[in-house]
Amino acid sequence: MASGADALPRVVVLLTALIAAFFLLLASGVSARGDGDVRRTVFELRALNQLTDSLIMAGDRILIPRGG
């Protein structure tokens, strides 16, 4: 059976891993929300570039709205 001195590093590692997992989950939730709906961004790009659909191919030149 592990003594108190042997168990302490394991507890520290476990707590550190749990805290890191919590912050990773929190960060992923924040980044998933972002600044808004992706559909709105696609709509703005289509309107700005007078596109009939949302298909953009490699090499196409498009205008990007300036962030504000």
C-alpha positions in Angstrom: 0.0 0.0 0.0 1.3 3.5 -0.9 2.4 5.7 1.9 1.3 9.3 2.3 4.5 10.6 0.7 4.0 8.4 -2.4 0.3 9.3 -2.8 0.8 13.1 -2.8 2.5 13.3 -6.2 -0.3 11.1 -7.7 -2.9 13.4 -6.2 -1.2 16.5 -7.6 -0.9 15.0 -11.1 -4.6 13.9 -11.0 -5.8 17.4 -9.9 -3.6 19.1 -12.5 -5.0 16.8 -15.2 -8.6 17.5 -14.1 -8.0 21.3 -14.0 -6.4 21.2 -17.5 -9.3 19.1 -18.8 -11.8 21.6 -17.3 -10.1 24.6 -19.0 -9.8 22.8 -22.3 -13.5 22.1 -22.3 -14.2 25.7 -21.3 -12.0 27.0 -24.0 -13.6 24.8 -26.7 -17.0 26.0 -25.7 -16.0 29.6 -26.0 -14.3 29.1 -29.4 -17.3 27.2 -30.7 -19.6 30.2 -29.9 -17.3 32.6 -31.8 -18.5 36.0 -32.9 -21.7 34.8 -34.5 -23.5 32.5 -36.8 -21.4 31.1 -39.7 -24.4 31.3 -42.0 -24.3 35.1 -41.5 -20.7 35.2 -42.5 -21.4 33.2 -45.6 -24.3 35.4 -46.5 -22.1 38.5 -46.1 -19.4 37.1 -48.3 -21.9 36.1 -51.0 -23.5 39.5 -51.0 -20.2 41.4 -51.0 -18.8 39.4 -53.9 -22.1 39.1 -55.8 -22.0 35.3 -55.7 -25.0 33.2 -56.7 -23.9 30.4 -54.4 -21.4 29.7 -51.6 -19.0 27.7 -53.7 -15.5 29.2 -53.7 -12.7 27.4 -55.6 -9.0 27.5 -55.2 -7.6 30.6 -57.0 -10.8 32.6 -56.8 -10.4 36.1 -55.6 -12.9 37.4 -53.1 -13.5 40.5 -51.1 -13.4 40.1 -47.3 -15.3 42.5 -45.1 -13.2 44.5 -42.7 -13.8 43.6 -39.1 -15.2 46.3 -36.9 
